[in-house]
Amino acid sequence: MKKHYSICNENAYIQINFLDYKKLRGFKFTPKNRIKYNGVKVNKLIVVKPYFTNNILKKKIKKKLDMYLKYVVEILDNDDDDSGVLELALNDLERYRRTVLNKYQLYLEKKYVNLLLKKIELLQHELKTKLMYINYYNDYEESKGKSR
């Protein structure tokens, strides 16, 4: 079931407020506009109310963290000895951690940010452990050759 929203004005009295969007402080994002309909197409949205910002960011973070969790589990279950994939995943998690610290920390509670950083650190720890295991195993295989 697709939901459609439209903005209607039933009042005869219209009050127009002009806002300086450059000075407006809030969380800025661009909606995806996946549903085609004849109405207002939103290209940019600034959420000013802290409650809405908190809810939007928590949903966004939950989706992204679930995606990273699936990705890390897939990498850890894979038996390949490819350390390049692990390093790419570690770099991607580090980039996401920095995004959380630089962008989202302003709008979220300190307790929630600390919990989120611990979850990211746990994923990084698992990847580092697998990387250390692969490196140790490869070094062991190289040194195991015949000696003269």
ChimeraX attribute file (.defattr): number of C-alpha atoms within 10 A of each C-alpha:
attribute: neighborCount
match mode: 1-to-1
recipient: residues
	/A:1	3
	/A:2	4
	/A:3	5
	/A:4	10
	/A:5	8
	/A:6	8
	/A:7	7
	/A:8	6
	/A:9	7
	/A:10	7
	/A:11	6
	/A:12	6
	/A:13	7
	/A:14	8
	/A:15	6
	/A:16	6
	/A:17	6
	/A:18	6
	/A:19	8
	/A:20	7
	/A:21	9
	/A:22	6
	/A:23	7
	/A:24	12
	/A:25	11
	/A:26	16
	/A:27	20
	/A:28	13
	/A:29	11
	/A:30	10
	/A:31	11
	/A:32	10
	/A:33	10
	/A:34	6
	/A:35	10
	/A:36	8
	/A:37	11
	/A:38	8
	/A:39	10
	/A:40	9
	/A:41	12
	/A:42	10
	/A:43	10
	/A:44	10
	/A:45	12
	/A:46	14
	/A:47	16
	/A:48	13
	/A:49	11
	/A:50	13
	/A:51	11
	/A:52	12
	/A:53	18
	/A:54	17
	/A:55	12
	/A:56	13
	/A:57	15
	/A:58	15
	/A:59	11
	/A:60	11
	/A:61	16
	/A:62	12
	/A:63	12
	/A:64	12
	/A:65	18
	/A:66	11
	/A:67	11
	/A:68	18
	/A:69	15
	/A:70	11
	/A:71	12
	/A:72	20
	/A:73	13
	/A:74	11
	/A:75	17
	/A:76	16
	/A:77	8
	/A:78	10
	/A:79	9
	/A:80	10
	/A:81	15
	/A:82	13
	/A:83	16
	/A:84	10
	/A:85	14
	/A:86	20
	/A:87	14
	/A:88	11
	/A:89	19
	/A:90	20
	/A:91	13
	/A:92	14
	/A:93	20
	/A:94	15
	/A:95	12
	/A:96	18
	/A:97	15
	/A:98	13
	/A:99	12
	/A:100	17
	/A:101	14
	/A:102	10
	/A:103	11
	/A:104	18
	/A:105	14
	/A:106	13
	/A:107	15
	/A:108	18
	/A:109	11
	/A:110	11
	/A:111	8
	/A:112	12
	/A:113	17
	/A:114	13
	/A:115	11
	/A:116	17
	/A:117	16
	/A:118	12
	/A:119	14
	/A:120	18
	/A:121	15
	/A:122	12
	/A:123	19
	/A:124	20
	/A:125	13
	/A:126	15
	/A:127	23
	/A:128	15
	/A:129	12
	/A:130	17
	/A:131	21
	/A:132	13
	/A:133	14
	/A:134	18
	/A:135	15
	/A:136	12
	/A:137	12
	/A:138	13
	/A:139	11
	/A:140	11
	/A:141	10
	/A:142	10
	/A:143	9
	/A:144	9
	/A:145	8
	/A:146	6
	/A:147	5
	/A:148	3
